[in-house]
Amino acid sequence: MDLLNIKDVVKLLANTKQALIGVSGGIDSMTLLSWLAKHRDKLPCSLSAMHVDHGIDSNSGQWADIVQARCNELDIPVSVAKISLDGLGNNLEYAARKARYQAFCNSGCDSILLAHHANDQCESFLLKLFRGSGLRGLKSMSVSSACWYDEQVTVIRPLLNVTRPQIEIYAENHAITGIDDPSNLDLSYDRNYIRNRVWPAILDRFGVADVNVVRSIGHLEEAWQLNNMLADNDLTTVTNQDGSLDWCKVRDLGYLRVKNMILRMLGQEGVYTFSVGQVEHFAQGLIDADMNNRNQLVTKNLSLIKVGKRIFIDKHEKQAA
């Protein structure tokens, strides 16, 4: 049995001319690299690879050499991006992620192919769950989505519904090897703690937890899409010709739909770091307000201000990532 359905991957890459494979050197990305190289003649785009050397581990230079050698064997063009984390803040994990995606997006590619798999998805779900995330967070990663660093680039995760054991079996059958990054055992990182301590205990008790959690995440994705469709319909209903919102019509929607609509508007403007309590307070304020109340919600890229019967929308200039 093949690792992926070639028709599904072709569909994901339908609008891509240049696809970049992010190759860390781990077994997951090396397996995805090998599978894509094997099926390259059936893909609608050109392939290249990039390894990002964060310079954190003393062996990172050797890892880059291993990735380059494997790409040469597969005849896949490869580049190594040596990055500096200076000036990117004290959060090493976030700094490395930002620098990595910056390197990917600056390569000139249309799409980035990453090897996140079903078990990664389950870990992301638990992290979001423990942080009290809403639907957007709990649906975790998407198979295909605009890149958070540059919306003009698409991030594609073909292995998102493939479990880690399935990847390991395929790798063994095709003599694919990978690098073991010792930082994956550092339990000071929440994801590593879930991966090495929490998730094994869950699988020991619930043997198909990975498959079932991914299925549940799919249901959350559908709920998220339905919420967005409802919000879009509500926005059409309450929007005046001048682009402002009709407060009377907004109020008649009720609290839950008003909150959902506001969250949709924030998402459309790329606003994801905000106080949910602030949004809830504003939504309830619109329901409880009278003609004379002046309510406002101010966030990074969007402000909503109720004056009389109208809610004015002020879209601020978006800041570069």
TAJOMO-V979124 format. One line per field, one symbol per residue. burial: b if it has 9 or more other ideal C-beta (glycine too) atoms within 8 Angstrom, else e. Layout:
# TAJOMO-V979124
burial=???
This chain:
# TAJOMO-V979124
burial=eebbebebbbebbeebebbbbbbbbbbbbbbbbbbbbebeeebebebbbbbbbbeebeebeebbebbbebbeebebebbbbebebeeeeeeeebbbebbbbbbbbebebbbbbbbbbbbbbbbbbbbbbeeeeebbbbbbbebeeebebeeebbbbbbbbebbbebbbebbeeeebebbebebbeeeebeebbbbbbbbeebbeeeeebbbbbbeebeebbebbeebbebbbebbeebbeeeebbbbebbbebeeebbbbbbbbbbbebebeebeeebbbebbbbbbebeeeeebbbebebbbbbbeeebbbbeeeeeeee
